[in-house]
Amino acid sequence: MTTTSLLYPAAIPTCATTLTRRQRAWIALYSLDASHRDRAEVLAQNDITEADLLEYEESWLQMRCQLPGSRG
């Protein structure tokens, strides 16, 4: 870690700043589907809302159905 990153933590890229809202919602939906975490924690970590989950749930389900080896 550099001195710059210690002084300016906002300069370090995070998932919330480098991924689109749709991508973050899809990640959250995967996490929730796998029952890995508390729902509020997943939303907070991915910087999304319940409304975001609802908005992108259909596209996430469509994507999962197209993937080889998916459970859908």
FITIBA-500646 format. One record per residue: residue number from 0; y, x, z of N, C-alpha, C, O, CB in turn. Coordinates in steps of 0.1 Angstrom, whole numbers, plus 5000, padded with zeros to 4 digits. Each point is the difference from the previous one (the first is absolute). Glycine has a CB too. Example, Ala and Ser with C-alpha at 12.3 -4.5 7.8 and 13.67 -1.06 7.14 Angstrom:
<rs>
+-----+------+------+------+-------+-------+-------+------+------+------+------+------+------+-------+-------+-------+
|   n | n.c2 | n.c1 | n.c3 | ca.c2 | ca.c1 | ca.c3 | c.c2 | c.c1 | c.c3 | o.c2 | o.c1 | o.c3 | cb.c2 | cb.c1 | cb.c3 |
+-----+------+------+------+-------+-------+-------+------+------+------+------+------+------+-------+-------+-------+
|   0 | 4943 | 5132 | 5078 |  5012 |  4991 |  5000 | 5012 | 5009 | 5000 | 5000 | 5010 | 5007 |  4988 |  4971 |  5005 |
|   1 | 5023 | 5015 | 4981 |  5011 |  5009 |  5000 | 5011 | 4992 | 5008 | 5011 | 5005 | 5001 |  4983 |  5007 |  4977 |
+-----+------+------+------+-------+-------+-------+------+------+------+------+------+------+-------+-------+-------+
</rs>
This chain:
<rs>
+-----+------+------+------+-------+-------+-------+------+------+------+------+------+------+-------+-------+-------+
|   n | n.c2 | n.c1 | n.c3 | ca.c2 | ca.c1 | ca.c3 | c.c2 | c.c1 | c.c3 | o.c2 | o.c1 | o.c3 | cb.c2 | cb.c1 | cb.c3 |
+-----+------+------+------+-------+-------+-------+------+------+------+------+------+------+-------+-------+-------+
|   0 | 4988 | 5009 | 5000 |  5012 |  4991 |  5000 | 5012 | 5009 | 5000 | 5001 | 5010 | 5007 |  4987 |  4971 |  5005 |
|   1 | 5022 | 5015 | 4980 |  5012 |  5008 |  4999 | 5011 | 4996 | 5010 | 4999 | 4989 | 5006 |  4996 |  5015 |  4970 |
|   2 | 5015 | 5004 | 5027 |  5011 |  4996 |  5008 | 5007 | 4988 | 4995 | 5004 | 4992 | 5008 |  4998 |  5032 |  4999 |
|   3 | 4999 | 4976 | 4980 |  5007 |  4988 |  4994 | 4993 | 4987 | 5003 | 5007 | 4990 | 5003 |  5001 |  5025 |  4979 |
|   4 | 4979 | 4985 | 5017 |  4993 |  4987 |  5003 | 5001 | 4997 | 5015 | 4999 | 4988 | 5003 |  4985 |  5016 |  4978 |
|   5 | 5018 | 5005 | 5028 |  5002 |  4997 |  5014 | 5013 | 4994 | 5002 | 5002 | 4991 | 5009 |  4983 |  5028 |  4997 |
|   6 | 5025 | 4986 | 4987 |  5014 |  4995 |  5002 | 5002 | 4987 | 4993 | 5008 | 4992 | 5004 |  5000 |  5032 |  4998 |
|   7 | 4986 | 4974 | 4986 |  5002 |  4989 |  4992 | 4987 | 4992 | 4997 | 4995 | 5001 | 4989 |  5025 |  5011 |  5001 |
|   8 | 4974 | 4981 | 5020 |  4987 |  4994 |  4997 | 5001 | 4989 | 4989 | 4989 | 4998 | 4995 |  5005 |  5006 |  5029 |
|   9 | 5017 | 4991 | 4973 |  5001 |  4990 |  4990 | 4998 | 5006 | 4986 | 4997 | 4993 | 4990 |  5019 |  4994 |  5024 |
|  10 | 4985 | 5026 | 4985 |  4997 |  5007 |  4988 | 4985 | 5001 | 4996 | 4996 | 5003 | 4989 |  5025 |  5010 |  5015 |
|  11 | 4971 | 4984 | 5006 |  4985 |  5001 |  4998 | 4996 | 4987 | 4994 | 5002 | 4989 | 5006 |  4995 |  5027 |  5013 |
|  12 | 4997 | 4984 | 4969 |  4996 |  4987 |  4994 | 4989 | 4994 | 5008 | 4991 | 5006 | 5005 |  5015 |  5003 |  4972 |
|  13 | 4995 | 4977 | 5024 |  4989 |  4993 |  5006 | 4995 | 4989 | 4990 | 5006 | 4998 | 4990 |  5005 |  5006 |  5033 |
|  14 | 4978 | 4990 | 4981 |  4994 |  4990 |  4991 | 5010 | 4989 | 4998 | 5001 | 4994 | 4989 |  4976 |  5011 |  5019 |
|  15 | 5031 | 4991 | 5003 |  5009 |  4989 |  4998 | 5011 | 5003 | 4990 | 5006 | 4991 | 4995 |  4989 |  5003 |  5029 |
|  16 | 5008 | 5019 | 4974 |  5011 |  5003 |  4991 | 4995 | 5004 | 4986 | 5008 | 5000 | 4991 |  5006 |  5007 |  5029 |
|  17 | 4974 | 4996 | 4979 |  4995 |  5005 |  4987 | 4991 | 4990 | 4992 | 4998 | 5001 | 4988 |  5003 |  5022 |  5021 |
|  18 | 4995 | 4967 | 4998 |  4992 |  4989 |  4994 | 5008 | 4987 | 4998 | 5009 | 4998 | 5008 |  4970 |  5012 |  5002 |
|  19 | 5017 | 4983 | 4980 |  5007 |  4987 |  4998 | 4996 | 4990 | 5011 | 4990 | 5002 | 5007 |  5011 |  5002 |  4968 |
|  20 | 5006 | 4985 | 5026 |  4997 |  4990 |  5010 | 4986 | 4994 | 4997 | 4992 | 4997 | 5009 |  5033 |  4998 |  4994 |
|  21 | 4972 | 5003 | 4984 |  4987 |  4995 |  4996 | 4989 | 5009 | 5004 | 4990 | 4996 | 5005 |  5021 |  4993 |  4976 |
|  22 | 4991 | 5024 | 5017 |  4990 |  5010 |  5004 | 4998 | 5000 | 5015 | 4988 | 5001 | 5004 |  5018 |  5013 |  4976 |
|  23 | 5004 | 4985 | 5027 |  4999 |  5000 |  5015 | 4993 | 4987 | 5004 | 4992 | 5001 | 5010 |  5029 |  5013 |  4993 |
|  24 | 4982 | 4975 | 4991 |  4993 |  4987 |  5003 | 4986 | 5001 | 4997 | 4991 | 4996 | 5008 |  5030 |  4992 |  4988 |
|  25 | 4975 | 5018 | 4993 |  4986 |  5002 |  4996 | 4993 | 5008 | 5010 | 4988 | 4997 | 5004 |  5017 |  5001 |  4972 |
|  26 | 5001 | 5013 | 5029 |  4994 |  5009 |  5010 | 4998 | 4992 | 5013 | 4989 | 5001 | 5006 |  5022 |  5019 |  4983 |
|  27 | 4998 | 4972 | 5014 |  4999 |  4992 |  5013 | 4989 | 4990 | 4998 | 4992 | 4998 | 5010 |  5032 |  5005 |  4995 |
|  28 | 4975 | 4991 | 4984 |  4989 |  4990 |  4998 | 4987 | 5006 | 5000 | 4990 | 4995 | 5006 |  5025 |  4992 |  4980 |
|  29 | 4983 | 5025 | 5009 |  4987 |  5007 |  5001 | 4997 | 5004 | 5014 | 4989 | 4998 | 5005 |  5015 |  5012 |  4973 |
|  30 | 5006 | 4994 | 5030 |  4998 |  5004 |  5014 | 4996 | 4987 | 5008 | 4991 | 5001 | 5008 |  5026 |  5018 |  4989 |
|  31 | 4990 | 4970 | 5000 |  4997 |  4988 |  5008 | 4986 | 4995 | 4996 | 4993 | 4994 | 5008 |  5032 |  5000 |  4993 |
|  32 | 4972 | 5007 | 4986 |  4987 |  4995 |  4995 | 4989 | 5008 | 5007 | 4989 | 4994 | 5003 |  5021 |  4999 |  4975 |
|  33 | 4992 | 5020 | 5024 |  4990 |  5008 |  5007 | 5000 | 4999 | 5015 | 4992 | 5007 | 5007 |  5010 |  5009 |  4974 |
|  34 | 5007 | 4976 | 5024 |  5002 |  4998 |  5015 | 5002 | 5013 | 5007 | 4994 | 5001 | 5011 |  4991 |  4978 |  4987 |
|  35 | 5022 | 5030 | 4997 |  5003 |  5012 |  5006 | 5011 | 5000 | 5011 | 4999 | 5009 | 5009 |  4993 |  5002 |  4970 |
|  36 | 5017 | 4980 | 5020 |  5012 |  5001 |  5009 | 5005 | 4987 | 5003 | 4996 | 4989 | 4995 |  5009 |  5032 |  4995 |
|  37 | 5003 | 4979 | 5020 |  5008 |  4988 |  5004 | 5010 | 4996 | 4989 | 5006 | 5009 | 4994 |  4992 |  4998 |  5031 |
|  38 | 5003 | 4981 | 4972 |  5008 |  4995 |  4989 | 5015 | 5004 | 5001 | 5006 | 5005 | 4991 |  4979 |  4976 |  5008 |
|  39 | 5021 | 5018 | 5013 |  5014 |  5004 |  5002 | 5001 | 5015 | 4998 | 5011 | 5004 | 4994 |  4992 |  4977 |  5022 |
|  40 | 4988 | 5027 | 4988 |  5000 |  5014 |  4998 | 5000 | 5004 | 4985 | 5007 | 5008 | 4995 |  4982 |  4995 |  5027 |
|  41 | 5002 | 4990 | 4971 |  4998 |  5002 |  4985 | 5013 | 4997 | 4993 | 5005 | 5007 | 4991 |  4971 |  4988 |  5010 |
|  42 | 5030 | 4993 | 5003 |  5013 |  4997 |  4993 | 5011 | 5010 | 5003 | 5007 | 5004 | 4991 |  4987 |  4972 |  5011 |
|  43 | 5007 | 5028 | 5011 |  5010 |  5010 |  5004 | 4998 | 5013 | 4993 | 5010 | 5006 | 4995 |  4992 |  4983 |  5027 |
|  44 | 4986 | 5016 | 4977 |  4997 |  5013 |  4994 | 5003 | 5000 | 4985 | 5003 | 5011 | 4995 |  4980 |  4993 |  5023 |
|  45 | 5015 | 4985 | 4976 |  5003 |  4999 |  4985 | 5013 | 4994 | 4997 | 5003 | 4998 | 4988 |  4973 |  5000 |  5009 |
|  46 | 5032 | 4999 | 5013 |  5014 |  4995 |  4998 | 5000 | 4988 | 4991 | 5008 | 5000 | 4990 |  5001 |  5023 |  5013 |
|  47 | 4983 | 4967 | 5000 |  4999 |  4988 |  4993 | 5000 | 4988 | 5009 | 4998 | 5002 | 5013 |  4990 |  5010 |  4968 |
|  48 | 5013 | 4976 | 5014 |  5000 |  4988 |  5008 | 4988 | 4991 | 4996 | 4993 | 5003 | 4990 |  5032 |  4999 |  5012 |
|  49 | 4973 | 4987 | 5006 |  4990 |  4990 |  4996 | 5003 | 4995 | 4986 | 4991 | 4997 | 4992 |  5006 |  4997 |  5033 |
|  50 | 5016 | 5004 | 4972 |  5004 |  4994 |  4987 | 4996 | 5010 | 4989 | 4995 | 4995 | 4989 |  5024 |  4993 |  5021 |
|  51 | 4982 | 5025 | 4992 |  4995 |  5010 |  4990 | 4985 | 4998 | 4998 | 4995 | 5001 | 4989 |  5023 |  5015 |  5018 |
|  52 | 4974 | 4983 | 5004 |  4986 |  4998 |  4998 | 4997 | 4988 | 4992 | 4991 | 5000 | 4991 |  5005 |  5011 |  5031 |
|  53 | 5011 | 4978 | 4981 |  4997 |  4988 |  4992 | 5004 | 5001 | 4985 | 4993 | 4995 | 4991 |  5011 |  4992 |  5030 |
|  54 | 5007 | 5020 | 4977 |  5005 |  5002 |  4986 | 4990 | 5008 | 4992 | 4998 | 4997 | 4988 |  5025 |  5002 |  5020 |
|  55 | 4971 | 5011 | 4998 |  4991 |  5009 |  4992 | 4985 | 4998 | 5002 | 4992 | 5007 | 4994 |  5026 |  5009 |  5008 |
|  56 | 4978 | 4974 | 5007 |  4986 |  4998 |  5002 | 4992 | 4996 | 4988 | 4989 | 5005 | 4997 |  5017 |  4988 |  5026 |
|  57 | 5000 | 4999 | 4968 |  4993 |  4995 |  4988 | 4998 | 5012 | 4991 | 4989 | 5001 | 4994 |  5021 |  4976 |  5008 |
|  58 | 5000 | 5031 | 4996 |  4998 |  5012 |  4991 | 4990 | 5010 | 5005 | 4993 | 5006 | 4993 |  5031 |  4991 |  4999 |
|  59 | 4976 | 5004 | 5022 |  4990 |  5009 |  5006 | 4986 | 4995 | 4998 | 4991 | 5008 | 4997 |  5026 |  4998 |  5020 |
|  60 | 4981 | 4981 | 4984 |  4987 |  4994 |  4998 | 4995 | 5001 | 4986 | 4989 | 5003 | 4997 |  5016 |  4981 |  5021 |
|  61 | 5005 | 5015 | 4972 |  4997 |  5002 |  4986 | 4996 | 5014 | 4997 | 4990 | 5003 | 4993 |  5025 |  4979 |  5001 |
|  62 | 4992 | 5027 | 5012 |  4997 |  5014 |  4998 | 4986 | 5004 | 5006 | 4992 | 5007 | 4993 |  5033 |  4998 |  5008 |
|  63 | 4972 | 4990 | 5010 |  4987 |  5002 |  5007 | 4989 | 4995 | 4991 | 4989 | 5006 | 5000 |  5021 |  4993 |  5023 |
|  64 | 4992 | 4990 | 4971 |  4989 |  4994 |  4992 | 4998 | 5008 | 4987 | 4989 | 4999 | 4994 |  5017 |  4978 |  5015 |
|  65 | 5003 | 5031 | 4987 |  4999 |  5008 |  4988 | 4994 | 5013 | 5003 | 4995 | 5007 | 4990 |  5024 |  4982 |  5000 |
|  66 | 4981 | 5016 | 5022 |  4995 |  5013 |  5003 | 4984 | 5000 | 5001 | 4994 | 4991 | 5005 |  5027 |  5014 |  5008 |
|  67 | 4973 | 5005 | 4980 |  4985 |  5001 |  5001 | 4996 | 5002 | 5014 | 5006 | 5008 | 5008 |  4993 |  5001 |  4969 |
|  68 | 4991 | 4985 | 5028 |  4995 |  5001 |  5013 | 5007 | 4993 | 5011 | 4998 | 5002 | 5012 |  4994 |  5020 |  4980 |
|  69 | 5018 | 4970 | 5004 |  5007 |  4992 |  5010 | 4992 | 4989 | 5006 | 4990 | 4996 | 4994 |  5031 |  5009 |  4994 |
|  70 | 4983 | 4991 | 5024 |  4992 |  4990 |  5007 | 5003 | 4986 | 4995 | 4993 | 4991 | 5005 |  5007 |  5024 |  5015 |
|  71 | 5009 | 4983 | 4971 |  5004 |  4987 |  4996 | 4992 | 4993 | 4990 | 5003 | 4989 | 4997 |  5018 |  5018 |  5008 |
+-----+------+------+------+-------+-------+-------+------+------+------+------+------+------+-------+-------+-------+
</rs>
